[in-house]
């Protein structure tokens, strides 16, 4: 028998809310509707597929960097390189006169955010798209760091999307090897003190500022342990951070040549194709991590360590807790966490099996509105309820920024917070009300009943109190503003 209550819960808790007419389709088998979307996806959504790859994102920043140097009077050094590499003055001049990179990046960022929002609005698999958002936040790469400013969209597209519904170990390896993560967490600067470069720094490649890397950088090693695998209470020590950082010294990416920077063509290589192991930067010798010694040489040492971390019992517990916190409650029920942890462990990190265990947990269906939607989830649910399939990209960015969640721009490697206290502030709630009012004004029509729209979105979960308030509205615009601002629309 169709169950509209469970259908509404499925659509909001696991997806981005239904579009008109979808609730009754989901009601036939809410759990099956969710499970049918948690496996691998054959291809990314069309707007995502059209985004440039990592190589082009890297070149965008490099072009800006060269232009800035020339504008700061350092053109002589660039011109010397140009002569050595056979780059003509005409080609070089294009860099010095092209539009400032900030403007170029604005267009690039707008395109990427518009693609992400369009995918959320139009997808026929909103559960899968929500999982992309979850894992992209778990393995955060943020535009808030200047050197990584253009990389988050290609990182999400290349390192996260292909592995949603696959194996956690594969996603961990892909994310760690991607230039986005390597640049964001500074592993390209990491050099073992006993490596060939550590012993003779002049052998190393120069950094953008002209210097050379001089030692081990622990940033990526620390975040792999604290944020990506074991969790802050996962049983590792500072010695383990140092060991993992040493294990992945030499994990870097192929740097663009000046010839690449003066070429206006869109580059085509993915982050996986750009990964490079620099043996001269790798700290030699066996290393001990979590009481296990890794005697492998070269890149195999890091691959073996990551494989073990992906299967560690603390990783299973950490991932299960994060998933249950995201989908069920800020204080996740321990019975559900244990169930999901067991599925992760028994399947050796199969993310489809892990999510199926969560969907099969009764706790996931017992308490509607236990979670406060983050701004992007909230905005997408409002727009899907109103059947909006596209909107001005700049308006979308401005609204999400005002509500505190500009896509691809988390303030740190721990990503966006996943509990209500981070979003239930007076200012951010007011921004949501302003968003509700703005889109109510855009879509309000005399022949469209906001109560019907609300029931199509929330079914029986739309409360009698909200229905009464909406019906008493003085205009369709006010009715839609009350609907979009209702507590039921804010939660899942």
Phi and psi in degrees as a GROMACS rama.xvg file:
@    title "Ramachandran Plot"
@    xaxis  label "Phi"
@    yaxis  label "Psi"
@TYPE xy
-56.8653  139.721  UNK-2
-126.254  101.486  UNK-3
-71.3484  -27.4773  UNK-4
-62.4522  -52.2922  UNK-5
-66.8741  -32.6006  UNK-6
-62.8082  -44.7387  UNK-7
-65.2171  -39.3525  UNK-8
-65.2811  -43.1027  UNK-9
-61.3157  -45.069  UNK-10
-65.2193  -38.3433  UNK-11
-89.6586  -39.7143  UNK-12
-72.9156  -36.8228  UNK-13
-108.07  -15.3069  UNK-14
-122.813  -147.442  UNK-15
-115.714  23.0211  UNK-16
86.5981  154.115  UNK-17
-85.8622  156.256  UNK-18
-87.0962  166.381  UNK-19
-53.1864  131.864  UNK-20
90.0849  -15.6787  UNK-21
-76.9699  -25.6898  UNK-22
-61.5569  -41.1689  UNK-23
-70.1179  -30.2554  UNK-24
-66.7098  -44.7151  UNK-25
-64.3589  -33.8591  UNK-26
-61.0128  -22.9154  UNK-27
-64.4249  -33.2978  UNK-28
-161.596  77.3276  UNK-29
-57.5145  -44.8093  UNK-30
-66.9812  -40.3857  UNK-31
-64.5806  -35.7876  UNK-32
-61.6135  -41.7102  UNK-33
-68.2729  -50.2484  UNK-34
-61.8272  -31.7885  UNK-35
-67.1327  -8.89721  UNK-36
-115.481  4.16301  UNK-37
-97.1346  0.499332  UNK-38
-85.5842  -171.655  UNK-39
-64.9254  151.161  UNK-40
-105.2  135.069  UNK-41
-60.5481  -39.1853  UNK-42
-152.778  152.065  UNK-43
-68.9739  160.129  UNK-44
-55.3372  149.622  UNK-45
-52.4038  -47.5658  UNK-46
-63.7796  -30.7801  UNK-47
-72.8881  -42.3286  UNK-48
-60.0525  -28.0214  UNK-49
-79.3475  -10.1763  UNK-50
-71.6228  151.115  UNK-51
-69.6643  157.715  UNK-52
-81.9302  177.619  UNK-53
-58.8224  -38.2027  UNK-54
-59.442  -40.4963  UNK-55
-69.4913  -35.9143  UNK-56
-64.3887  -39.9049  UNK-57
-63.994  -42.1147  UNK-58
-65.1954  -33.6981  UNK-59
-59.274  -45.1793  UNK-60
-69.4003  -39.9853  UNK-61
-61.9501  -39.1097  UNK-62
-64.6098  -40.9447  UNK-63
-63.7739  -40.6301  UNK-64
-63.8791  -43.5276  UNK-65
-63.7044  -43.1565  UNK-66
-60.7509  -42.1533  UNK-67
-63.5486  -42.2658  UNK-68
-61.2355  -42.4889  UNK-69
-66.1638  -38.9874  UNK-70
-70.0568  -21.2082  UNK-71
-90.0854  10.4731  UNK-72
86.6385  15.1986  UNK-73
-102.294  26.8176  UNK-74
-67.7978  -25.1356  UNK-75
-60.3421  -44.2016  UNK-76
-63.8698  -41.2466  UNK-77
-63.3599  -41.3622  UNK-78
-65.1336  -34.2384  UNK-79
-63.4094  -43.9633  UNK-80
-62.4851  -41.2231  UNK-81
-58.9609  -43.1567  UNK-82
-63.9681  -42.0088  UNK-83
-64.313  -36.644  UNK-84
-95.1466  4.12894  UNK-85
73.8498  26.0095  UNK-86
-88.5729  128.22  UNK-87
-75.9817  159.624  UNK-88
-63.1502  -34.4028  UNK-89
-64.0535  -43.0392  UNK-90
-65.548  -40.9089  UNK-91
-65.8081  -35.6262  UNK-92
-63.3256  -31.3286  UNK-93
-60.0902  -33.5217  UNK-94
-68.2645  -38.6766  UNK-95
-75.8989  -18.9289  UNK-96
-112.289  -7.82571  UNK-97
-68.3687  164.6  UNK-98
-56.1335  142.286  UNK-99
-52.8188  142.299  UNK-100
-59.6957  -33.719  UNK-101
-57.65  -41.6326  UNK-102
-67.3532  -41.6671  UNK-103
-62.037  -41.6571  UNK-104
-68.2514  -35.0431  UNK-105
-57.1559  -44.3719  UNK-106
-65.3226  -40.9452  UNK-107
-65.3057  -44.073  UNK-108
-66.3023  -40.7131  UNK-109
-60.9491  -42.4091  UNK-110
-62.8592  -42.9027  UNK-111
-67.136  -44.1094  UNK-112
-66.0491  -40.6599  UNK-113
-60.6959  -39.6709  UNK-114
-65.5737  -41.6076  UNK-115
-64.692  -42.3062  UNK-116
-69.1387  -42.7321  UNK-117
-60.4193  -39.9507  UNK-118
-61.1865  -41.6031  UNK-119
-67.3915  -33.3882  UNK-120
-77.5151  -36.9066  UNK-121
-104.528  -10.7486  UNK-122
-59.0392  143.576  UNK-123
-90.7083  -0.368746  UNK-124
-130.966  65.8225  UNK-125
-63.3523  -26.8577  UNK-126
-64.7367  -44.5098  UNK-127
-62.8443  -42.0004  UNK-128
-64.9518  -36.7017  UNK-129
-63.3268  -37.3634  UNK-130
-65.1737  -36.5501  UNK-131
-59.2252  -45.3326  UNK-132
-62.8297  -40.8455  UNK-133
-61.9054  -50.6338  UNK-134
-73.0099  -31.5488  UNK-135
-65.1415  -33.0547  UNK-136
-75.5118  -34.1422  UNK-137
-63.5187  -45.7013  UNK-138
-101.631  68.8578  UNK-139
-68.47  131.204  UNK-140
-125.603  124.017  UNK-141
-118.953  141.084  UNK-142
-70.2286  -6.49623  UNK-143
-65.5961  -19.0664  UNK-144
-94.1571  121.626  UNK-145
-52.4141  -44.9407  UNK-146
-65.2134  -23.382  UNK-147
-104.338  14.7274  UNK-148
-56.4651  -34.2936  UNK-149
-99.9759  -1.78634  UNK-150
-89.121  -24.9032  UNK-151
-55.7685  -41.0771  UNK-152
-62.8785  -43.5482  UNK-153
-71.0196  -31.9585  UNK-154
-60.6911  -48.204  UNK-155
-61.6984  -43.2459  UNK-156
-65.6623  -39.9225  UNK-157
-99.3177  -35.0543  UNK-158
-98.2222  -24.9759  UNK-159
-102.702  -57.7677  UNK-160
-53.7102  -44.8774  UNK-161
-64.303  -17.1099  UNK-162
-110.089  -1.02884  UNK-163
-65.81  123.108  UNK-164
87.0324  0.575303  UNK-165
-103.197  -138.635  UNK-166
-102.246  136.046  UNK-167
-59.9974  -38.1219  UNK-168
-59.8612  -38.0573  UNK-169
-68.1664  -40.58  UNK-170
-66.7511  -40.7471  UNK-171
-60.8252  -45.6981  UNK-172
-66.153  -44.0664  UNK-173
-63.7461  -39.3165  UNK-174
-69.9322  -38.1927  UNK-175
-70.3194  -31.9817  UNK-176
-86.0533  -11.0864  UNK-177
-74.8066  138.587  UNK-178
-54.9419  -31.2055  UNK-179
-57.7705  -48.6874  UNK-180
-71.8731  -38.4609  UNK-181
-63.6485  -39.2193  UNK-182
-76.0259  -45.9713  UNK-183
-60.0305  -40.3057  UNK-184
-108.784  21.3838  UNK-185
67.4555  20.8226  UNK-186
-70.6282  -20.1979  UNK-187
-68.2978  -13.9675  UNK-188
-93.3218  -3.89438  UNK-189
-88.2624  125.619  UNK-190
-133.622  128.587  UNK-191
-67.135  135.947  UNK-192
-63.0365  -25.8248  UNK-193
-102.647  8.79593  UNK-194
-77.0402  173.279  UNK-195
-60.195  -40.9125  UNK-196
-73.8793  -36.8027  UNK-197
-61.052  -35.6416  UNK-198
-81.1657  -24.365  UNK-199
-142.133  81.2157  UNK-200
-53.9494  -24.4232  UNK-201
-65.4293  -16.9649  UNK-202
-76.2758  -17.6325  UNK-203
-79.8529  158.902  UNK-204
-74.9818  144.597  UNK-205
-70.2384  147.82  UNK-206
-85.9885  165.688  UNK-207
-53.7994  -32.4838  UNK-208
-81.1829  -3.1273  UNK-209
104.333  -18.6164  UNK-210
-82.7733  -170.251  UNK-211
-132.85  149.73  UNK-212
-58.9822  144.031  UNK-213
-124.698  -8.88885  UNK-214
-168.512  -176.424  UNK-215
-73.4811  133.746  UNK-216
-105.127  123.883  UNK-217
-90.5112  -2.04953  UNK-218
-56.088  -53.5776  UNK-219
-67.2027  -42.4661  UNK-220
-58.5588  -42.4342  UNK-221
-64.68  -45.6298  UNK-222
-72.108  -29.6445  UNK-223
-59.4331  -43.7136  UNK-224
-74.0287  -45.508  UNK-225
-80.1328  -38.7343  UNK-226
-111.173  -27.9651  UNK-227
-100.062  -29.9761  UNK-228
-127.163  -83.2377  UNK-229
-71.271  -31.8836  UNK-230
89.1035  160.31  UNK-231
-61.2944  -27.5046  UNK-232
-106.116  28.0189  UNK-233
-84.5428  2.47539  UNK-234
97.3754  11.9142  UNK-235
-95.4598  165.274  UNK-236
-122.433  173.841  UNK-237
-61.1377  -32.0427  UNK-238
-63.4168  -35.3041  UNK-239
-68.5178  -38.7873  UNK-240
-58.2903  -46.7958  UNK-241
-64.683  -38.0424  UNK-242
-66.6159  -45.5244  UNK-243
-66.188  -39.3812  UNK-244
-58.9156  -40.0521  UNK-245
-69.1811  -37.6315  UNK-246
-60.7209  -36.5427  UNK-247
-101.601  15.3595  UNK-248
-61.1093  143.175  UNK-249
90.1982  -9.45456  UNK-250
-79.3224  106.948  UNK-251
-142.541  -157.149  UNK-252
-144.136  158.838  UNK-253
-70.0955  121.164  UNK-254
-78.9638  144.483  UNK-255
-70.0044  148.122  UNK-256
-89.1763  163.769  UNK-257
-60.5734  -35.7198  UNK-258
-57.4218  -38.8238  UNK-259
-66.5998  -34.6573  UNK-260
-72.2739  -26.5761  UNK-261
-93.1606  -0.508562  UNK-262
-90.4754  124.869  UNK-263
-81.553  -8.47863  UNK-264
-65.252  149.382  UNK-265
-71.1015  124.534  UNK-266
-71.3381  157.412  UNK-267
-118.55  -10.5368  UNK-268
-83.5859  144.865  UNK-269
-82.8572  172.309  UNK-270
-61.3924  -38.5964  UNK-271
-62.0732  -36.5671  UNK-272
-72.9648  -20.7116  UNK-273
-92.2258  -12.7495  UNK-274
-58.0655  140.239  UNK-275
-142.316  136.33  UNK-276
-103.929  119.72  UNK-277
-98.1302  98.0345  UNK-278
-61.7801  -30.0907  UNK-279
-70.0932  -18.7204  UNK-280
-97.7473  -10.8802  UNK-281
-78.3675  129.874  UNK-282
-66.713  119.096  UNK-283
-75.9856  162.871  UNK-284
96.1531  163.555  UNK-285
-64.718  152.627  UNK-286
-138.727  146.635  UNK-287
-109.302  121.942  UNK-288
-126.827  124.288  UNK-289
52.1543  43.6799  UNK-290
68.0764  13.7581  UNK-291
-116.505  133.713  UNK-292
-95.5757  132.503  UNK-293
-110.251  109.663  UNK-294
-98.8619  0.247874  UNK-295
-61.5725  159.753  UNK-296
-109.754  158.839  UNK-297
64.1377  -149.714  UNK-298
-67.5738  -23.0259  UNK-299
-61.5748  -27.9479  UNK-300
-63.5198  -46.6142  UNK-301
-68.187  -38.168  UNK-302
-63.4392  -39.7073  UNK-303
-66.7899  -40.787  UNK-304
-64.9097  -43.4063  UNK-305
-65.675  -38.0008  UNK-306
-60.9181  -42.1574  UNK-307
-68.7555  -40.189  UNK-308
-61.892  -37.8528  UNK-309
-63.9406  -25.5691  UNK-310
-104.248  3.78432  UNK-311
-67.6376  146.222  UNK-312
-62.9495  -32.4892  UNK-313
-68.8017  -33.4245  UNK-314
-64.7975  -43.1279  UNK-315
-58.9792  -43.5618  UNK-316
-67.0983  -43.3463  UNK-317
-64.229  -46.6527  UNK-318
-65.4225  -42.5714  UNK-319
-61.4523  -41.8967  UNK-320
-64.1926  -43.9382  UNK-321
-64.0627  -42.0227  UNK-322
-63.8595  -44.2266  UNK-323
-69.1424  -33.5775  UNK-324
-66.2881  -39.8012  UNK-325
-69.8861  -41.5968  UNK-326
-99.3814  -22.8063  UNK-327
-112.56  -58.2585  UNK-328
-163.235  152.643  UNK-329
-57.2721  -38.212  UNK-330
-104.623  88.2758  UNK-331
-64.8805  137.451  UNK-332
-63.5086  130.374  UNK-333
-65.6338  -29.4912  UNK-334
-65.1522  -40.3516  UNK-335
-68.7806  -41.8966  UNK-336
-58.7024  -44.7267  UNK-337
-63.2109  -38.9492  UNK-338
-66.062  -44.2008  UNK-339
-70.4357  -39.6722  UNK-340
-59.0414  -43.666  UNK-341
-63.6212  -40.9731  UNK-342
-64.8511  -41.4365  UNK-343
-61.5281  -46.2885  UNK-344
-68.1351  -46.5417  UNK-345
-67.1742  -29.8947  UNK-346
-93.6501  4.61703  UNK-347
55.9971  45.4839  UNK-348
81.0455  24.199  UNK-349
-72.8779  116.343  UNK-350
-75.0297  -23.1886  UNK-351
-70.6964  -47.8067  UNK-352
-59.7809  -39.1615  UNK-353
-63.3608  -45.5957  UNK-354
-69.8526  -34.3403  UNK-355
-62.3224  -36.9593  UNK-356
-63.8759  -37.5134  UNK-357
-67.3104  -45.2381  UNK-358
-63.7257  -33.4308  UNK-359
-79.3288  -8.44203  UNK-360
-73.0177  126.099  UNK-361
-59.922  -29.1623  UNK-362
-61.7121  -25.2745  UNK-363
-72.8186  -11.594  UNK-364
-122.012  5.97619  UNK-365
-92.9271  -30.4914  UNK-366
-128.153  91.2339  UNK-367
-60.1935  148.89  UNK-368
65.7576  25.6909  UNK-369
-74.3319  -22.6771  UNK-370
-113.093  138.778  UNK-371
-88.9943  124.811  UNK-372
-65.7432  138.898  UNK-373
-71.449  160.445  UNK-374
-53.9232  -43.2395  UNK-375
-66.0062  -40.8571  UNK-376
-61.7454  -44.4506  UNK-377
-61.7893  -48.9642  UNK-378
-60.9595  -43.8331  UNK-379
-64.749  -37.8085  UNK-380
-67.8268  -37.8863  UNK-381
-63.8278  -47.1883  UNK-382
-68.0978  -37.3943  UNK-383
-67.9674  -37.8991  UNK-384
-61.1522  -36.0838  UNK-385
-86.2373  2.33712  UNK-386
62.2989  30.2155  UNK-387
-82.32  128.836  UNK-388
-111.253  -9.80424  UNK-389
-156.715  155.617  UNK-390
-155.019  158.952  UNK-391
-56.734  123.431  UNK-392
-56.6228  -41.8785  UNK-393
-63.9804  -36.4273  UNK-394
-65.254  -39.4811  UNK-395
-64.5964  -45.2898  UNK-396
-62.5941  -43.6028  UNK-397
-62.548  -42.4108  UNK-398
-66.4437  -45.4806  UNK-399
-67.6084  -36.5455  UNK-400
-63.7186  -43.7006  UNK-401
-62.0337  -36.1296  UNK-402
-82.8831  -1.03225  UNK-403
100.655  8.63069  UNK-404
-141.094  72.8597  UNK-405
-70.3991  120.795  UNK-406
-55.3969  141.606  UNK-407
68.9103  16.0908  UNK-408
-133.594  38.372  UNK-409
-58.5652  150.574  UNK-410
-74.0756  -18.0076  UNK-411
-156.029  174.643  UNK-412
-68.1243  -10.9887  UNK-413
-81.597  -2.62919  UNK-414
73.8936  -164.351  UNK-415
-79.6321  140.193  UNK-416
-63.0598  149.659  UNK-417
-120.801  31.6118  UNK-418
-135.769  155.194  UNK-419
-62.4598  -33.8557  UNK-420
-62.4767  -22.4954  UNK-421
-75.3843  -21.7596  UNK-422
-114.578  -17.1506  UNK-423
-89.9103  60.4979  UNK-424
-107.073  156.769  UNK-425
-58.1309  -43.0709  UNK-426
-67.1168  -46.1341  UNK-427
-68.9594  -35.5707  UNK-428
-65.8313  -39.6625  UNK-429
-62.0076  -37.7954  UNK-430
-64.7651  -33.4714  UNK-431
-66.3464  -40.5288  UNK-432
-63.0046  -40.9486  UNK-433
-64.0471  -38.8417  UNK-434
-62.6962  -46.0309  UNK-435
-58.9684  -42.5294  UNK-436
-66.9926  -40.5354  UNK-437
-63.8846  -43.5893  UNK-438
-80.2561  -24.6558  UNK-439
-62.0741  -42.7733  UNK-440
-63.4759  -34.8975  UNK-441
-71.6068  -39.0906  UNK-442
-104.156  -10.0855  UNK-443
-61.3077  131.847  UNK-444
-142.122  149.265  UNK-445
-65.3514  -27.467  UNK-446
-93.747  8.49653  UNK-447
-118.208  120.446  UNK-448
-87.7099  117.624  UNK-449
-62.2393  -28.6589  UNK-450
-64.9868  -42.2727  UNK-451
-64.0074  -39.7593  UNK-452
-62.4538  -43.9245  UNK-453
-63.2277  -41.2759  UNK-454
-70.025  -31.8734  UNK-455
-68.472  -25.9436  UNK-456
-90.1922  -42.6783  UNK-457
-112.036  -11.1964  UNK-458
56.1078  -138.873  UNK-459
-66.3825  -11.0793  UNK-460
-75.7955  -13.1004  UNK-461
-74.206  117.331  UNK-462
-73.1962  157.99  UNK-463
-61.2221  -35.7336  UNK-464
-63.0882  -42.2727  UNK-465
-68.4575  -41.1739  UNK-466
-60.4463  -43.8452  UNK-467
-62.5477  -44.2524  UNK-468
-62.7702  -41.7322  UNK-469
-66.281  -41.6693  UNK-470
-65.7321  -26.9697  UNK-471
-85.1238  0.358499  UNK-472
-60.9772  147.344  UNK-473
-80.99  -12.0527  UNK-474
-157.32  160.168  UNK-475
-56.5994  -37.3832  UNK-476
-61.2402  -46.3585  UNK-477
-65.7873  -35.3269  UNK-478
-63.0162  -43.4767  UNK-479
-68.4565  -36.4467  UNK-480
-62.4395  -40.0928  UNK-481
-67.2995  -38.0258  UNK-482
-64.969  -50.8953  UNK-483
-67.5869  -25.1849  UNK-484
-93.627  -0.867571  UNK-485
-64.1525  149.302  UNK-486
-55.4639  -36.3889  UNK-487
-64.3342  -30.7157  UNK-488
-77.1868  -22.3328  UNK-489
-82.0444  -16.4516  UNK-490
-122.93  168.652  UNK-491
